[in-house]
């Protein structure tokens, strides 16, 4: 299971995205929320790997690479500073 952080609007996340779909102005806010959801989902599904990932998928089905929370936050800070 993956908690996605997509660049763009809802049309840019993977088709079939479900659960909590939220929009954020700042990438760091989105990353923080994704990490919170990852932790919640991991507690709810202890037998499955739950990870975070980010990307720009243009509505196509593409796999997100697993990232450590620190990596996601570093990427988000870079987005906010650019």
N, C-alpha and C positions, 0 to 999 in steps of 0.2 A: 504494500500500500504506500502511496506517495501523497504527500501534501505539496501541492504545486504552488509556485509563485510565478505567474505568467506576466510577461510584459505586454501591455495593451489591455483591451477590454475582454469581456467574456468570450468573444469570438476567437481569441488567441490561445485559450487554454485547450487542453486535450478534450476531444469529444468524449462524452460519457462522464465528464467530471461531475461529481456529486458531493453532497454534504454541504459544508459551509463554504459558500461562495461569497466573497467580500471584495470590495473595491477600496483601495488606499491611494492617497496622493503620494506618500513617500514609500519608497522601497523598503526602508528600514522598519517602518510600521508593519508592512506586509510580512517581512521576514520574521519579526518578533511573533506575530500572530501564527504564522506557519509553524514555528517552533513550539508554541503553546499547544496547537492542535496535534502536532506530532506526539508530544508527551501524553496528551489525553487519549489519542487513538491507540498508542502503544499500551497504555494501561487497560483499555477496553478489549484489546486483541493481543494478549501477551504471547501467543504462539506464532504471530506473524511479525515480519520485519516492517516497521513503519519508518519511512525516511522523508526528508525534505529534498526538493529540487527546484530549480528555476529554469525558465527558458522562454522562448518566443516560438510558438508552434503554429501560428497562423491557422488554427482550427483543424490541423491534420493530426493524426495519431502518431506521435513520436515519443519514445521513451525518455524519461527524465533520468539523468544520472544521479545516483545517491550522493548526497553531500552531507558533511558534518555541519551542525548548526553554526559553528564559527565561520565556515566557508560561506554559507549563505549570508550571514551578517556582513562579512567583508565585501561580498559582491554588492549587497544592497547599499552599503555606505558609498561605494564607488559610483553606483547609479545616482544616488542623491547628490553627490558632489560634482557630477558631470554636467 
